[in-house]
Amino acid sequence: MFDIERYLNVRNAHDASVGPDGDRLSFLMDTTGVPQVWTLEDPGGWPEQRTFFDDRVTFASWSPARPELIVGRDRGGDERETFYRLDATDGTITDVTRHPDAKHWFGGWGPDGDRFAFVSNRRDEAVFDVYVQDRDAVGDDAVRVAEGDGWLSVGGWSPDGDRLLLTRSHSSFDQDLYALDVDSGTRRHLTPHEGDVRHLSADWGPDGENVYLVTDRDTDTLSLSRIDLATGDLSAVEAADPGSEDPLADDGWNVDGVTLDPDSRRLVYSRNVDGYTHIRVAELVAPGRIDHFPAPNLPPSVAGGVSFGPDGDHFALTVTRSDDTANVYLVETTTGEATRWTRASTAGIPRDSFVAPELVRYPSFDGLDIPAFFSLPATDTGHGETPVVVDVHGGPESQRRPSFGRVKQYLLARGYAVFEPNVRGSTGYGKTYTHLDDVENRMDAVADLKAGADWLCDHPAVDPDRIAVMGASYGGFMTLAALTAYPDVWAAGVDIVGIANFVTFLENTGDWRRELREAEYGSLDDDRDVLESISPIHDVAAIEAPLFVLHGENDPRVPVSEARRIVAEARDTGLPVRELVFDDEGHGFTKLENRIEAYSAIAEFLDTHLGA
C-alpha cells in the first residue's frame, strides 16, 4: 500500500484559460506542492511552468489581446490576493497591485485587453470598492470607479467596454446585480426584489443588451434566465425548438452556472444532478432563445470553469470524478467532441485502484431523506468488520460532490469506508432544503449525522463501534456538535479549522465576511442566545471520543482562537485531545509538506482509535 505522501503527490490540473491565439492553454497544477501557472500548446504535450512562487497561485487569466496573463496569489493562506502581470513571451512577472494587506478579487480584462477590473477592500476592510487599472499600471495608479457598501464582486465587462456587471451579496442566498457605468460611476439596479433570491453566474449577452444568469426567483431551484436591459424584465431562457430534447425543463435540479461568448453568441451551462454535472452547449438564436448543440462526450463527473477560445469554436473546462484526478479538457463547441489536454500524475498509483462511491439516501429523524456518497474499501468482506469515517463538508451552503479526493482515496486504501452526507442545509437540492438548518434549526443538521450513523450501523459491512466523524470549517463545527450532542455514537473526531463558538467566531472573523455569515447563522444582536446554545464549546464535557484539532495560524475566516479554546476546554475535562497548528497556513492546508504532516497525523490518530 502507498503511504499518505504518495497520495498527496497525486496532482490536479484545473482552472484553465484559453490564450488570445486560441491554441494555447494556461492552467493551475500543483506539481511543486502548491498550485502554479503552467501553459500547454498541444493535448497531452509537455507543459511549461510559468510561475515559481512559494505560495499558491489562486487564478490566472489570459489577456484577450496579448500574450500576457493576470495571476493572483496570496501568502501563507491569508486570502489577501496580490495580482501579477505575467509576460508569456519573456517570462517577466510584475506585481501590479502592491497592496499586500488588502484583499483583491479579479473582475476580468476589458474587451481590448488594455485594462482590467477588480474589487478591493483597500479603503475600508469591511467593504469592497470597484477599481479599473491599465494593464501596464501599478499600485495606486488603479482608479476607483465606485465605492462599495458591502460584499461586491465584478462579473465582467460589457462588450463595448463601457460598463461593468456587479454582484452585491447580502448572503449566500441573496444577491443583487448592477450595471456600473465606468466613466460616470453611476449604477443601475437590475434585480429589485423582496426576500432572499439568488442571482448568480451573471454574464453579458451580445451587444450588451441582455444579461444572462441563473436565479431562483419564483422557483425552488436555479434556472437559466435573462434580464432585458431595455425593459428590466427577467424571463426564462427557452429552447428554440420545443420539439427537441429540452434540458431546460424544470426537473427539480439546479442550473448552477452559465458562461457566454458574446461574439459567437454561444454559451455553456451546467445542471447539478445529484452532485454530477450535466454540461449543455447552445447558441443564442434570439434573445432568450437557444438552439442546442450535442452534449460534450465527457464521463460522469463534476465539471466547470469554462473558458471560451477567441472565436467561440471551442472551450476549456476542468473535469474530475471520484476515481480520477482533475484534468483540463478542450471541447469543440458545435460537435461536443472532448479532448483531454492535461495528464495530471497519479504519483504512480494505479488509476484502477481508485474507488467510486455509491449514491445512497437514508431517512433522518423527521422522515426527510438525506443523500450521501458511500465508498467501501477493497478489503471489505461484508461481515461487519469495516470502520467508517463520516466526512462532513463545509459551507454550510455547499455540497459534497463526486470529485476526486486524495485523502479519501488514501483512507479507502487503508481499509476505511468513507461516508459523505449532504445533510439539510446543503446546496444542490433546492433552496427549501438549504434553508432547513437556518439559525434555530441548526441542530437538525447535526441530527442528520446521527441518522447517518444509525444507517451505517445497520449496514452489513460496517463495524458500529468504529465510526469516526471528521470535517473542515463548518464541517469542523458539525464534527464538534456531533461529538457533544451524540457522544455515544463516535469512536473518534477530527476537527479541521472548525467553529467552536459561534459568538466568538462572528466577533473575530474578517470584517468583510460578518454580514454574510450572520445571514446564515444568526446575528449577534438578535440571535445571541441561539448562537450560544448551539456552540459546542459549552458542552465539551459531554464528549467521550478522542479528539484531534487542526488549524492554520493565519486563518482569516475561522480564527485560530477557536481551535485553542476547544483544545483548552477539552484538556480541562481530561479528554484525550491532540492539537496541530501550522504557522504558515490559513483556512486549510495548501503547502505539500504541511498536508503530509497533517494527514499523516490524522491517519495515525484514526488508526490508534479505530484500528483499520
Backbone torsions as a table, in degrees:
resi	resn	phi	psi	omega
1	MET	NA	143.5	179.9
2	PHE	-81.6	149.2	-179.4
3	ASP	-83.5	174.6	-175.7
4	ILE	-64.0	-32.3	179.7
5	GLU	-61.5	-39.3	179.1
6	ARG	-65.1	-43.8	179.8
7	TYR	-64.6	-38.1	179.9
8	LEU	-73.7	-11.7	173.7
9	ASN	-90.7	-0.4	168.5
10	VAL	-63.2	133.6	-172.0
11	ARG	-100.1	157.7	173.7
12	ASN	-126.2	134.5	172.1
13	ALA	-113.6	127.9	-169.9
14	HIS	-159.0	176.8	175.7
15	ASP	53.4	58.0	-179.1
16	ALA	-77.0	150.8	173.0
17	SER	-136.5	132.2	-178.9
18	VAL	-87.7	131.0	-177.4
19	GLY	-71.0	168.0	-175.5
20	PRO	-65.9	-20.9	177.2
21	ASP	-85.4	-9.3	175.2
22	GLY	82.9	-10.1	-177.4
23	ASP	-122.0	21.4	175.7
24	ARG	-136.4	135.4	179.6
25	LEU	-112.1	144.7	160.7
26	SER	-108.5	154.1	176.3
27	PHE	-159.1	168.1	176.0
28	LEU	-101.6	138.2	175.9
29	MET	-147.5	145.0	-172.0
30	ASP	-102.5	38.5	179.9
31	THR	-59.5	-34.2	-178.4
32	THR	-84.9	-2.4	-177.6
33	GLY	111.5	-25.7	173.5
34	VAL	-133.7	150.7	-177.7
35	PRO	-60.2	131.6	173.6
36	GLN	-130.5	168.6	-179.4
37	VAL	-85.5	131.8	174.3
38	TRP	-127.6	154.8	174.3
39	THR	-126.3	157.0	-174.5
40	LEU	-149.8	138.5	-177.8
41	GLU	-111.7	-12.1	-179.2
42	ASP	-141.7	146.1	177.4
43	PRO	-62.6	129.1	179.6
44	GLY	76.0	4.8	-179.6
45	GLY	-75.3	-179.5	179.7
46	TRP	-87.3	116.7	-176.8
47	PRO	-76.2	157.8	178.4
48	GLU	-111.3	126.4	178.0
49	GLN	-75.3	135.8	-174.2
50	ARG	-115.0	-24.8	176.7
51	THR	-123.4	155.1	-172.6
52	PHE	-141.0	42.5	179.5
53	PHE	-76.7	154.5	172.1
54	ASP	-74.3	-27.3	-179.5
55	ASP	-100.7	167.4	-175.4
56	ARG	-69.1	145.3	165.4
57	VAL	-88.2	135.0	-174.4
58	THR	-98.9	-25.4	175.8
59	PHE	-165.4	164.5	171.7
60	ALA	-148.3	134.6	-175.6
61	SER	-135.8	122.1	178.1
62	TRP	-68.2	142.9	165.4
63	SER	-64.5	145.0	176.7
64	PRO	-77.0	-5.7	-172.4
65	ALA	-127.8	-18.7	-173.2
66	ARG	-136.7	159.6	177.6
67	PRO	-79.2	66.9	179.7
68	GLU	-147.7	156.0	-178.3
69	LEU	-131.1	152.0	163.2
70	ILE	-96.2	129.9	-175.2
71	VAL	-122.7	138.4	177.6
72	GLY	-111.0	145.9	173.6
73	ARG	-149.3	155.1	169.6
74	ASP	-119.2	-174.0	-177.3
75	ARG	-129.5	122.1	175.9
76	GLY	60.4	27.6	178.3
77	GLY	74.5	18.9	-175.8
78	ASP	-80.7	-6.3	176.4
79	GLU	63.4	19.3	173.1
80	ARG	-98.3	90.5	-174.5
81	GLU	-69.2	136.7	169.4
82	THR	-111.5	140.7	179.9
83	PHE	-99.3	141.8	175.7
84	TYR	-128.7	146.3	171.7
85	ARG	-99.7	120.5	-178.8
86	LEU	-104.4	117.1	175.3
87	ASP	-83.6	112.4	-175.7
88	ALA	-75.1	-9.2	179.4
89	THR	-85.7	-50.1	-178.2
90	ASP	-109.2	-2.8	174.7
91	GLY	81.9	1.5	-178.6
92	THR	-70.3	146.1	-178.6
93	ILE	-126.3	125.5	-176.2
94	THR	-121.3	127.6	173.5
95	ASP	-71.6	117.0	-176.0
96	VAL	-106.8	-4.7	179.5
97	THR	-102.3	-49.3	174.2
98	ARG	58.5	34.1	172.3
99	HIS	-131.6	74.0	-172.4
100	PRO	-66.8	-14.5	-178.3
101	ASP	-92.2	-1.7	-178.7
102	ALA	-111.1	158.8	174.0
103	LYS	-89.2	141.2	176.8
104	HIS	-132.5	132.1	176.1
105	TRP	-121.6	122.8	-175.5
106	PHE	-67.5	141.6	-178.7
107	GLY	-121.0	7.8	174.6
108	GLY	104.7	153.7	173.6
109	TRP	-75.3	147.5	168.0
110	GLY	-66.1	159.6	-173.8
111	PRO	-61.4	-24.7	178.9
112	ASP	-97.7	0.7	177.6
113	GLY	74.5	8.8	-178.3
114	ASP	-85.8	-15.1	-178.0
115	ARG	-155.6	168.0	177.9
116	PHE	-141.1	164.0	-178.4
117	ALA	-118.3	155.5	175.1
118	PHE	-161.3	166.8	169.8
119	VAL	-115.3	153.2	179.9
120	SER	-154.5	153.5	175.1
121	ASN	-102.5	36.3	178.3
122	ARG	-58.9	-43.7	-174.7
123	ARG	-74.3	-39.6	-175.5
124	ASP	-149.8	122.9	-174.5
125	GLU	-59.2	-25.0	-174.0
126	ALA	-88.1	-10.3	-176.2
127	VAL	-133.9	161.7	-179.2
128	PHE	-119.4	125.0	175.6
129	ASP	-98.1	161.3	-178.0
130	VAL	-102.5	131.4	-178.6
131	TYR	-125.3	150.9	170.2
132	VAL	-125.3	135.8	-174.9
133	GLN	-136.0	133.2	173.9
134	ASP	-63.3	148.2	-174.7
135	ARG	-58.7	-31.7	-177.9
136	ASP	-104.1	12.1	176.8
137	ALA	-88.6	163.5	179.1
138	VAL	-139.9	154.3	170.3
139	GLY	55.0	-125.1	-174.9
140	ASP	-76.3	3.1	172.1
141	ASP	-69.5	-16.8	176.2
142	ALA	-62.4	140.8	-178.0
143	VAL	-102.0	124.5	175.4
144	ARG	-79.5	115.0	-175.5
145	VAL	-100.0	-12.6	176.6
146	ALA	-160.9	138.8	173.6
147	GLU	-89.8	137.2	-179.9
148	GLY	-91.6	170.8	177.4
149	ASP	-133.6	27.2	-178.7
150	GLY	162.8	-140.0	-174.6
151	TRP	-93.0	95.2	178.5
152	LEU	-104.4	149.1	169.9
153	SER	-141.7	158.2	-179.0
154	VAL	-103.0	129.5	-179.2
155	GLY	-97.0	-0.9	176.6
156	GLY	127.8	168.2	-177.9
157	TRP	-89.3	146.9	171.2
158	SER	-67.4	156.9	-177.4
159	PRO	-56.3	-30.3	179.1
160	ASP	-89.2	-2.2	174.0
161	GLY	76.6	13.9	-178.2
162	ASP	-103.0	-8.8	-178.1
163	ARG	-134.9	155.6	173.8
164	LEU	-119.9	143.3	175.5
165	LEU	-92.7	122.4	-177.5
166	LEU	-113.4	145.8	171.8
167	THR	-117.9	126.1	174.1
168	ARG	-106.9	114.6	-177.2
169	SER	-95.1	119.4	174.4
170	HIS	-90.2	-32.3	174.6
171	SER	-160.8	179.5	179.0
172	SER	-66.4	-18.6	-178.0
173	PHE	-117.8	21.1	179.2
174	ASP	-153.1	112.2	178.7
175	GLN	-134.0	157.2	172.2
176	ASP	-125.0	147.8	177.2
177	LEU	-109.3	144.3	177.4
178	TYR	-135.9	149.2	168.8
179	ALA	-104.9	120.2	-177.0
180	LEU	-103.9	122.4	172.5
181	ASP	-76.9	117.4	-171.2
182	VAL	-65.3	-39.6	-175.9
183	ASP	-73.7	-42.6	-175.7
184	SER	-91.9	-22.8	-177.3
185	GLY	81.0	5.3	-179.8
186	THR	-79.7	144.2	-179.8
187	ARG	-115.9	136.2	174.7
188	ARG	-109.0	125.2	-179.8
189	HIS	-78.8	121.0	-175.3
190	LEU	-98.1	-16.3	-170.7
191	THR	-132.7	52.6	175.3
192	PRO	-58.7	135.4	-177.8
193	HIS	-163.0	169.7	174.9
194	GLU	-116.7	148.4	-179.7
195	GLY	74.8	-169.5	-179.4
196	ASP	-88.3	121.2	177.2
197	VAL	-138.5	131.8	176.3
198	ARG	-86.1	132.2	171.9
199	HIS	-129.2	99.9	-167.5
200	LEU	-126.7	163.4	171.4
201	SER	53.4	41.6	-175.6
202	ALA	-75.7	142.8	-177.8
203	ASP	-147.0	144.6	178.6
204	TRP	-71.0	142.0	171.7
205	GLY	-88.6	176.2	178.1
206	PRO	-55.4	140.9	176.6
207	ASP	66.1	3.2	177.5
208	GLY	68.0	21.6	-176.8
209	GLU	-95.7	-12.6	178.8
210	ASN	-138.8	155.3	172.1
211	VAL	-120.2	131.2	178.7
212	TYR	-106.4	142.5	-172.7
213	LEU	-160.5	174.8	167.2
214	VAL	-114.9	140.3	-175.9
215	THR	-150.8	153.2	174.2
216	ASP	-111.9	27.5	174.9
217	ARG	-62.6	122.9	178.8
218	ASP	68.0	11.1	178.0
219	THR	-137.4	165.5	178.0
220	ASP	-86.3	-25.6	-179.5
221	THR	-118.9	163.1	-179.1
222	LEU	-74.9	136.4	178.2
223	SER	-129.2	158.9	179.9
224	LEU	-79.5	125.7	-172.9
225	SER	-141.8	172.6	175.8
226	ARG	-140.4	153.0	173.1
227	ILE	-111.4	121.9	174.8
228	ASP	-81.3	112.0	-174.4
229	LEU	-70.6	-19.6	177.5
230	ALA	-71.3	-38.4	-176.2
231	THR	-108.8	-20.6	-174.6
232	GLY	82.7	1.1	-176.5
233	ASP	-74.4	142.2	173.3
234	LEU	-108.4	131.2	-179.0
235	SER	-145.4	160.8	-180.0
236	ALA	-74.2	146.6	171.2
237	VAL	-81.5	138.5	-175.7
238	GLU	-123.3	154.7	173.2
239	ALA	-74.0	137.9	-177.0
240	ALA	-67.3	-32.6	-179.4
241	ASP	-108.2	98.9	-177.2
242	PRO	-60.7	-21.1	-178.4
243	GLY	-83.9	-10.3	-179.4
244	SER	-86.4	170.7	175.6
245	GLU	-57.5	126.1	-174.0
246	ASP	-119.0	92.6	179.5
247	PRO	-73.8	0.0	176.8
248	LEU	-84.5	-8.2	179.7
249	ALA	-60.9	143.4	-178.4
250	ASP	-71.0	105.5	-179.1
251	ASP	-115.3	16.1	176.7
252	GLY	87.0	4.5	179.2
253	TRP	-115.2	150.6	-179.1
254	ASN	-73.6	138.1	157.4
255	VAL	-84.9	110.3	-167.3
256	ASP	-101.8	7.5	174.2
257	GLY	178.9	155.4	176.5
258	VAL	-144.1	139.5	174.0
259	THR	-129.5	132.0	-173.8
260	LEU	-126.5	138.9	173.2
261	ASP	-103.2	105.4	-171.9
262	PRO	-62.1	-36.3	-175.6
263	ASP	-66.4	-43.8	-178.3
264	SER	-90.4	-10.2	-178.6
265	ARG	65.6	21.3	180.0
266	ARG	-100.4	150.4	-177.8
267	LEU	-143.7	156.4	174.9
268	VAL	-125.2	131.1	173.3
269	TYR	-133.6	160.7	-175.5
270	SER	-131.4	147.2	175.8
271	ARG	-118.1	135.2	179.7
272	ASN	-93.8	104.9	-177.2
273	VAL	-111.3	100.8	-178.6
274	ASP	54.8	34.8	177.9
275	GLY	95.9	-22.5	178.7
276	TYR	-86.5	146.8	-178.5
277	THR	-94.4	126.2	171.5
278	HIS	-106.4	110.5	-177.9
279	ILE	-91.2	133.7	173.7
280	ARG	-129.0	147.3	-176.5
281	VAL	-124.9	140.7	-175.2
282	ALA	-153.1	173.9	175.7
283	GLU	-130.0	138.3	177.1
284	LEU	-75.0	114.7	177.3
285	VAL	-96.9	-14.1	174.8
286	ALA	-165.2	159.6	177.3
287	PRO	-55.2	121.3	178.0
288	GLY	81.6	5.7	179.0
289	ARG	-132.1	133.7	-174.7
290	ILE	-130.9	148.8	169.6
291	ASP	-106.6	134.3	-177.1
292	HIS	-88.8	142.9	167.5
293	PHE	-95.0	168.5	176.0
294	PRO	-57.4	142.6	178.1
295	ALA	-66.5	145.1	178.5
296	PRO	-59.4	143.0	-179.8
297	ASN	-86.0	70.5	-179.7
298	LEU	-104.4	152.4	176.3
299	PRO	-71.1	161.7	173.0
300	PRO	-55.6	123.1	-166.5
301	SER	-164.7	-178.0	168.3
302	VAL	-111.7	124.3	-172.6
303	ALA	-137.6	152.3	178.1
304	GLY	174.5	-170.8	-179.1
305	GLY	73.7	50.4	-174.2
306	VAL	-73.4	135.0	173.8
307	SER	-134.5	115.3	-179.7
308	PHE	-76.6	148.2	167.1
309	GLY	-73.4	169.5	-171.8
310	PRO	-64.6	-22.8	-179.8
311	ASP	-106.2	2.3	179.5
312	GLY	74.5	6.0	-178.3
313	ASP	-79.0	-17.7	178.5
314	HIS	-150.9	163.3	177.4
315	PHE	-146.7	153.0	176.8
316	ALA	-103.6	150.1	173.1
317	LEU	-156.2	162.7	178.6
318	THR	-96.6	136.4	-179.2
319	VAL	-128.1	129.9	176.3
320	THR	-141.9	155.5	173.1
321	ARG	-147.4	168.3	-173.4
322	SER	-56.6	-35.8	-175.3
323	ASP	-105.9	21.9	173.2
324	ASP	-157.7	142.4	-175.9
325	THR	-71.3	166.5	-177.5
326	ALA	-71.9	137.0	176.4
327	ASN	-143.9	162.4	-179.6
328	VAL	-96.8	132.2	175.5
329	TYR	-115.9	150.7	171.1
330	LEU	-113.6	128.4	-174.9
331	VAL	-115.7	131.1	171.6
332	GLU	-74.5	123.3	-169.4
333	THR	-60.0	-46.9	-171.1
334	THR	-84.6	-20.7	-176.8
335	THR	-107.0	-22.6	-176.1
336	GLY	82.3	2.0	-180.0
337	GLU	-67.3	122.1	-176.9
338	ALA	-110.6	132.0	179.5
339	THR	-122.4	127.9	178.3
340	ARG	-77.9	122.1	-177.2
341	TRP	-94.6	-34.0	-176.7
342	THR	-105.8	156.1	179.2
343	ARG	-129.4	67.4	-178.9
344	ALA	-59.8	129.8	-172.5
345	SER	-68.1	143.9	171.6
346	THR	-96.8	17.4	176.9
347	ALA	57.5	32.0	177.9
348	GLY	82.0	-0.5	177.7
349	ILE	-82.1	126.9	-178.6
350	PRO	-59.4	131.7	-179.6
351	ARG	-60.5	-32.3	-177.5
352	ASP	-74.7	-2.1	175.0
353	SER	-87.7	-13.3	179.5
354	PHE	-74.7	142.5	-171.8
355	VAL	-103.1	133.0	172.4
356	ALA	-93.5	146.7	-176.5
357	PRO	-86.6	165.9	168.0
358	GLU	-100.2	133.8	174.5
359	LEU	-84.1	120.2	-177.5
360	VAL	-126.2	168.1	172.2
361	ARG	-136.9	141.5	180.0
362	TYR	-135.7	150.7	-178.7
363	PRO	-81.5	138.8	175.1
364	SER	-94.0	-172.3	-172.8
365	PHE	-60.8	-28.7	-177.4
366	ASP	-106.1	13.8	179.3
367	GLY	89.1	-5.4	179.0
368	LEU	-68.7	132.8	176.7
369	ASP	-81.2	129.9	-178.4
370	ILE	-110.5	122.1	177.3
371	PRO	-78.8	149.2	-179.8
372	ALA	-155.9	154.6	171.7
373	PHE	-105.0	128.3	-176.3
374	PHE	-123.7	123.6	-178.4
375	SER	-120.9	129.7	178.6
376	LEU	-107.2	141.0	178.8
377	PRO	-73.6	160.5	178.7
378	ALA	-63.7	-21.0	-178.3
379	THR	-80.1	-8.1	-176.1
380	ASP	-63.9	137.2	-179.8
381	THR	-106.4	-10.0	-178.0
382	GLY	78.4	17.6	-176.9
383	HIS	-119.9	32.5	173.4
384	GLY	70.6	32.7	-176.9
385	GLU	-111.8	-3.4	-170.3
386	THR	-94.8	126.2	173.4
387	PRO	-77.2	158.2	-174.9
388	VAL	-130.9	139.4	167.9
389	VAL	-106.7	117.6	173.6
390	VAL	-86.7	110.6	-173.8
391	ASP	-103.8	114.4	-171.6
392	VAL	-102.1	128.9	-178.6
393	HIS	-73.2	164.0	177.5
394	GLY	-86.5	-159.6	177.0
395	GLY	124.1	-102.4	3.1
396	PRO	-75.0	-11.0	-178.8
397	GLU	-79.2	69.6	-178.6
398	SER	-149.3	-177.7	-175.4
399	GLN	-152.7	135.4	171.3
400	ARG	-79.1	122.6	-176.8
401	ARG	-121.5	162.6	-173.4
402	PRO	-80.7	60.1	175.4
403	SER	-100.2	169.5	-174.7
404	PHE	-73.0	137.6	175.8
405	GLY	-131.9	116.5	-178.0
406	ARG	-61.1	-48.7	-176.9
407	VAL	-66.2	-38.8	177.6
408	LYS	-59.3	-47.0	-179.5
409	GLN	-65.8	-33.5	176.0
410	TYR	-65.0	-45.0	178.8
411	LEU	-61.7	-41.5	177.8
412	LEU	-61.9	-41.0	178.9
413	ALA	-65.6	-27.0	178.2
414	ARG	-83.0	-4.0	176.8
415	GLY	103.4	6.6	176.5
416	TYR	-90.7	141.3	163.7
417	ALA	-81.8	155.3	179.0
418	VAL	-127.7	127.4	-178.0
419	PHE	-118.0	122.3	-173.9
420	GLU	-123.3	92.2	-176.9
421	PRO	-84.7	148.1	168.8
422	ASN	-106.4	79.4	-175.5
423	VAL	-64.3	165.4	177.9
424	ARG	-52.9	142.6	-172.3
425	GLY	101.6	-16.3	177.8
426	SER	-72.5	152.4	173.4
427	THR	-84.8	170.8	176.6
428	GLY	100.1	-9.3	-175.3
429	TYR	-126.1	21.3	179.8
430	GLY	97.2	155.5	-174.2
431	LYS	-72.0	-26.6	176.6
432	THR	-60.8	-46.7	178.6
433	TYR	-61.4	-40.4	-176.4
434	THR	-67.7	-30.5	-177.8
435	HIS	-87.7	0.9	-176.3
436	LEU	-68.9	-13.3	-178.6
437	ASP	-111.5	10.8	-173.6
438	ASP	-65.8	137.5	170.9
439	VAL	47.7	-103.9	-172.9
440	GLU	-70.4	-11.6	179.3
441	ASN	-97.3	12.4	-174.1
442	ARG	-56.7	-40.7	-174.3
443	MET	-74.5	-12.0	174.3
444	ASP	-64.6	-33.5	177.2
445	ALA	-68.0	-34.8	177.0
446	VAL	-67.6	-37.2	175.7
447	ALA	-62.8	-29.5	175.0
448	ASP	-64.0	-33.5	175.5
449	LEU	-65.8	-42.2	177.6
450	LYS	-61.4	-42.3	178.3
451	ALA	-64.0	-36.3	176.0
452	GLY	-64.0	-39.9	176.3
453	ALA	-64.3	-38.2	176.7
454	ASP	-62.4	-41.7	178.0
455	TRP	-61.2	-42.7	179.0
456	LEU	-63.4	-40.0	-179.3
457	CYS	-61.6	-27.9	179.3
458	ASP	-87.7	-6.4	-177.8
459	HIS	-78.9	135.4	-174.5
460	PRO	-65.1	-17.9	-178.4
461	ALA	-86.6	-19.3	-163.2
462	VAL	-96.3	138.7	169.2
463	ASP	-86.9	109.8	-173.7
464	PRO	-66.3	-15.8	178.9
465	ASP	-89.5	0.6	-177.6
466	ARG	-131.4	66.1	177.4
467	ILE	-119.9	120.3	177.9
468	ALA	-108.1	157.3	176.0
469	VAL	-122.4	137.6	-175.6
470	MET	-145.1	142.8	177.3
471	GLY	-167.4	159.7	-179.7
472	ALA	-120.5	145.4	178.4
473	SER	63.0	-121.5	174.7
474	TYR	-59.8	-33.0	174.0
475	GLY	-62.3	-27.6	173.5
476	GLY	-67.3	-41.5	172.7
477	PHE	-58.8	-46.8	-178.8
478	MET	-59.1	-38.1	177.2
479	THR	-61.8	-50.2	-179.4
480	LEU	-63.9	-39.7	-180.0
481	ALA	-67.1	-38.8	177.6
482	ALA	-64.6	-39.2	-180.0
483	LEU	-66.9	-35.3	-179.0
484	THR	-83.2	-36.8	-176.0
485	ALA	-80.4	-31.9	-176.3
486	TYR	-133.6	65.1	-169.9
487	PRO	-66.0	-24.7	-175.7
488	ASP	-83.9	-0.9	-175.8
489	VAL	-87.8	-32.1	-162.9
490	TRP	-106.6	141.3	176.5
491	ALA	-91.5	-18.7	179.3
492	ALA	-168.5	161.5	177.7
493	GLY	-140.8	140.3	178.6
494	VAL	-126.4	114.3	-178.3
495	ASP	-107.2	114.8	-179.7
496	ILE	-112.4	118.8	-179.6
497	VAL	44.2	45.6	-173.5
498	GLY	-94.8	164.9	178.8
499	ILE	-91.1	123.5	177.1
500	ALA	-100.1	-30.4	-176.8
501	ASN	-141.2	113.1	-176.4
502	PHE	-65.0	-29.6	179.9
503	VAL	-68.2	-52.6	-179.3
504	THR	-68.8	-32.0	175.2
505	PHE	-59.8	-50.6	-178.3
506	LEU	-67.7	-32.3	178.8
507	GLU	-69.2	-28.9	-171.0
508	ASN	-113.8	-5.6	177.8
509	THR	-69.2	166.2	-179.0
510	GLY	-55.8	140.1	-177.5
511	ASP	-56.1	-34.1	-177.6
512	TRP	-69.6	-14.2	-175.1
513	ARG	-103.0	-18.2	-166.1
514	ARG	-61.1	-44.3	-177.3
515	GLU	-59.9	-43.9	-179.1
516	LEU	-67.7	-38.6	-178.9
517	ARG	-71.5	-36.9	177.7
518	GLU	-65.7	-31.2	178.2
519	ALA	-62.9	-28.1	179.5
520	GLU	-92.0	-47.7	-170.6
521	TYR	-89.4	-24.0	-171.0
522	GLY	115.4	154.2	-174.3
523	SER	-94.4	153.0	177.4
524	LEU	-63.8	-33.0	-177.8
525	ASP	-76.1	-41.1	-170.8
526	ASP	-102.5	-23.2	-170.0
527	ASP	-126.7	24.5	-175.1
528	ARG	-58.1	-39.1	-178.7
529	ASP	-63.5	-41.5	177.9
530	VAL	-64.6	-44.8	-179.5
531	LEU	-60.4	-40.3	177.7
532	GLU	-66.0	-40.5	-173.7
533	SER	-68.5	-28.0	-177.5
534	ILE	-96.8	-0.9	-176.7
535	SER	-79.4	121.3	-176.5
536	PRO	-61.3	-22.2	-176.7
537	ILE	-57.3	-26.6	-176.3
538	HIS	-85.0	-6.9	-176.5
539	ASP	-127.0	25.5	-177.2
540	VAL	-58.7	-32.9	-178.2
541	ALA	-62.1	-19.5	-179.5
542	ALA	-78.8	-18.3	-174.8
543	ILE	-67.6	133.8	178.4
544	GLU	-112.0	-20.2	-174.4
545	ALA	-91.7	147.8	173.8
546	PRO	-58.3	146.4	-172.5
547	LEU	-127.2	139.3	174.6
548	PHE	-124.0	125.3	-177.3
549	VAL	-117.7	125.0	179.5
550	LEU	-125.4	145.2	-176.4
551	HIS	-158.3	167.3	174.0
552	GLY	-112.0	134.7	-177.0
553	GLU	-61.3	-30.8	-174.0
554	ASN	-98.2	18.0	-175.0
555	ASP	-61.9	115.5	179.1
556	PRO	-86.9	-9.4	-176.4
557	ARG	-97.2	-59.9	176.5
558	VAL	-111.6	102.7	-174.5
559	PRO	-57.5	148.6	-178.0
560	VAL	-61.2	-19.1	177.0
561	SER	-59.7	-27.3	177.2
562	GLU	-63.3	-41.1	178.1
563	ALA	-67.2	-43.1	-176.6
564	ARG	-65.8	-35.4	179.3
565	ARG	-66.6	-46.5	-176.5
566	ILE	-67.5	-36.7	179.1
567	VAL	-66.0	-44.2	-179.4
568	ALA	-62.5	-44.4	179.5
569	GLU	-64.4	-40.8	-179.7
570	ALA	-64.5	-40.7	179.9
571	ARG	-67.1	-33.8	178.4
572	ASP	-64.5	-29.1	179.4
573	THR	-87.1	-5.9	-177.8
574	GLY	85.6	8.6	-179.7
575	LEU	-69.7	137.1	173.2
576	PRO	-64.7	115.2	-176.8
577	VAL	-138.8	138.8	175.8
578	ARG	-118.0	144.8	-179.2
579	GLU	-127.4	138.4	176.4
580	LEU	-142.8	114.2	-178.8
581	VAL	-120.5	131.4	179.9
582	PHE	-101.2	126.7	-176.7
583	ASP	-69.9	-23.3	-174.0
584	ASP	-114.3	29.9	178.1
585	GLU	-129.6	164.1	179.0
586	GLY	-118.3	-120.3	-175.7
587	HIS	-87.8	73.5	-173.9
588	GLY	119.9	177.8	-173.3
589	PHE	-119.2	115.7	-174.2
590	THR	-103.8	-28.5	-175.9
591	LYS	-84.4	136.5	-174.0
592	LEU	-57.7	-44.9	-176.8
593	GLU	-64.0	-33.0	177.9
594	ASN	-73.4	-38.7	177.6
595	ARG	-64.2	-39.6	178.2
596	ILE	-61.6	-46.5	179.6
597	GLU	-63.2	-44.0	-176.1
598	ALA	-65.0	-49.7	-172.5
599	TYR	-82.0	-21.8	168.7
600	SER	-64.0	-41.7	179.5
601	ALA	-67.8	-38.4	178.2
602	ILE	-64.5	-43.4	179.3
603	ALA	-62.5	-41.5	177.9
604	GLU	-63.5	-41.7	179.0
605	PHE	-61.5	-46.9	-179.9
606	LEU	-65.2	-41.2	178.5
607	ASP	-60.9	-39.0	-178.8
608	THR	-64.4	-40.1	-171.1
609	HIS	-104.2	-13.4	176.0
610	LEU	-118.8	-29.0	176.0
611	GLY	60.4	63.7	179.3
612	ALA	-61.8	NA	NA
